[in-house]
Amino acid sequence: MNLRAMLSLPSWLENGIGKGVYLTAYLTAIVTGNIAHTMSTIGDLSGRAASQICIGASGGICGLYGLMLASLMKMGNDSAVSVVLRQMVWLLAFGFLVPNVSNACHVGGFLGGWLIGYLFGPGYERSYTLNRIGGGRDHADFEFRQMMGPGVYPSVDKAIFPLQYLWYSLGLILLAKPEYRAIPLSLMKGIIEPGMISGVRTLLR
């Protein structure tokens, strides 16, 4: 299911928006998705919450859909925005019908990715040169050009905040709070060796 959702993402989301924003949205969504899942189980007195483990890449993938939504909103592509929203509604409905699926993780991941795209993703502006027939060279691929519309191109300078500000801030936090330094190491370990942190990988051996 996750692999199918990953493969259905358009190539322009990574190549057009930028690999830095793409990876940041994915990692952020994993964190916000797990935070949302944890918060949704607070107050569960049945003991079920303590025994459940939230694993999988669905929170990060939903974050990429959030990134796509933020990008399309900035482009002003309302028809594509409605398609992404319908896909998320379908995913939430699927989560309600299928057991052991965390909709809170999906929503948290989606919002985390959207926030990264909105704050740190490129802005879009119109190029009068590209609008003219035989004008400047268009470096956008066909799929990306379809999403943006004619004469529109992405501009990193139009982002609300430069992406490096986020990473600089995280670096300062890690320097000031040594107890947080295990978080990025755990993220990398979870990506390189899925299931190792939760212990699921050991159980499957």
Secondary structure as the mmCIF struct_conf table of DSSP 4:
data_model
#
loop_
_struct_conf.conf_type_id
_struct_conf.id
_struct_conf.beg_label_comp_id
_struct_conf.beg_label_asym_id
_struct_conf.beg_label_seq_id
_struct_conf.end_label_comp_id
_struct_conf.end_label_asym_id
_struct_conf.end_label_seq_id
HELX_RH_AL_P HELX_RH_AL_P1 ASN A 2 LEU A 7
TURN_TY1_P TURN_TY1_P1 SER A 8 SER A 8
BEND BEND1 LEU A 9 LEU A 9
TURN_TY1_P TURN_TY1_P2 SER A 11 SER A 11
HELX_RH_AL_P HELX_RH_AL_P2 TRP A 12 ASN A 15
TURN_TY1_P TURN_TY1_P3 GLY A 16 ILE A 17
HELX_RH_AL_P HELX_RH_AL_P3 LYS A 19 SER A 40
TURN_TY1_P TURN_TY1_P4 THR A 41 GLY A 43
TURN_TY1_P TURN_TY1_P5 LEU A 45 SER A 46
BEND BEND2 GLY A 47 GLY A 47
HELX_RH_AL_P HELX_RH_AL_P4 ARG A 48 SER A 51
BEND BEND3 GLY A 56 ALA A 57
HELX_RH_AL_P HELX_RH_AL_P5 SER A 58 MET A 75
TURN_TY1_P TURN_TY1_P6 GLY A 76 GLY A 76
HELX_RH_AL_P HELX_RH_AL_P6 ASP A 78 LEU A 97
BEND BEND4 VAL A 98 VAL A 98
TURN_TY1_P TURN_TY1_P7 PRO A 99 ASN A 100
HELX_RH_AL_P HELX_RH_AL_P7 ASN A 103 PHE A 120
BEND BEND5 GLY A 121 GLY A 121
STRN STRN1 GLY A 123 ARG A 126
HELX_RH_AL_P HELX_RH_AL_P8 TYR A 128 ASN A 131
BEND BEND6 ARG A 132 ARG A 132
TURN_TY1_P TURN_TY1_P8 ILE A 133 GLY A 134
BEND BEND7 GLY A 136 GLY A 136
BEND BEND8 ALA A 140 ALA A 140
HELX_RH_AL_P HELX_RH_AL_P9 PHE A 142 MET A 148
TURN_TY1_P TURN_TY1_P9 PRO A 150 GLY A 151
STRN STRN2 VAL A 152 SER A 155
HELX_RH_3T_P HELX_RH_3T_P1 VAL A 156 LYS A 158
BEND BEND9 ALA A 159 PHE A 161
HELX_RH_AL_P HELX_RH_AL_P10 LEU A 163 ALA A 176
HELX_RH_3T_P HELX_RH_3T_P2 PRO A 178 TYR A 180
TURN_TY1_P TURN_TY1_P10 ARG A 181 ARG A 181
HELX_RH_AL_P HELX_RH_AL_P11 ALA A 182 ILE A 192
BEND BEND10 GLU A 193 GLU A 193
TURN_TY1_P TURN_TY1_P11 PRO A 194 SER A 198
BEND BEND11 GLY A 199 GLY A 199
HELX_RH_AL_P HELX_RH_AL_P12 VAL A 200 LEU A 204
#
